[in-house]
Amino acid sequence: MCFSLKTLSSYPISTFCTAPTAYRMLVQEDMSSYNFSNLQHCLCAGEPINPEVMEKWRSATGLDIYEGYGQTETVLIAGTFKGMKIKAGAFGKASPEYDVQVVDEAGNVLPRGVEGNLGIRVKPHKPFSLFTEYTGDPDRTAECYVGDFYLTGDRGVMDEDDYLWFVGRADDVILSAG
């Protein structure tokens, strides 16, 4: 018997938020003997979750998994919020406080469907929940800002419906032949 599934089904837990890795492990169990009637909201963040896991979880619990994206420096940047269509693999749309765009190295907004840097617009007004600086490291702080944007250090794509898709870390990009 899986301790996590037993806990979820034995106590009046209404919201379950965990990493996609945990969901991947849980759906490998036989979930048919567990009662998830108290569970109302399922969330994940930290990495993309694959559609197969989302479908297995939905089949076993009757609930969708809503994805979110954020950082220590930013709090919740984007998510699949209640009432929104879930697109497996996308982490949703920009949170109300944020204007999130996919931008190039110079801070220019890229067309939908083109991979680039995930940026948060900071001009003319910086979102109140965006960090101020890396304490004692003004160079690192300055590197995060390009044009009108704070760059998250992640790369992604925005689709035609304004959903954001994570591609990878910007520092994982390997330049070849140049």
Stockholm file with secondary structure:
# STOCKHOLM 1.0

chainA/1-178         MCFSLKTLSSYPISTFCTAPTAYRMLVQEDMSSYNFSNLQHCLCAGEPINPEVMEKWRSATGLDIYEGYGQTETVLIAGTFKGMKIKAGAFGKASPEYDVQVVDEAGNVLPRGVEGNLGIRVKPHKPFSLFTEYTGDPDRTAECYVGDFYLTGDRGVMDEDDYLWFVGRADDVILSAG
#=GR chainA/1-178 SS CCHHHHHHHHSCCCEEEECHHHHHHHTTSCCTTCCCTTCCEEEECSSCCCHHHHHHHHHHHSCCEEEEEEETTTEEEEECCTTSCCCTTBCCEECTTCCEEEECTTSCBCCTTCCEEEEEECSSCCCTTSCCCCTTCHHHHHHTEETTEEEEEEEEEECTTSCEEEEEEGGGCCCCCC
#=GC SS_cons         CCHHHHHHHHSCCCEEEECHHHHHHHTTSCCTTCCCTTCCEEEECSSCCCHHHHHHHHHHHSCCEEEEEEETTTEEEEECCTTSCCCTTBCCEECTTCCEEEECTTSCBCCTTCCEEEEEECSSCCCTTSCCCCTTCHHHHHHTEETTEEEEEEEEEECTTSCEEEEEEGGGCCCCCC
//
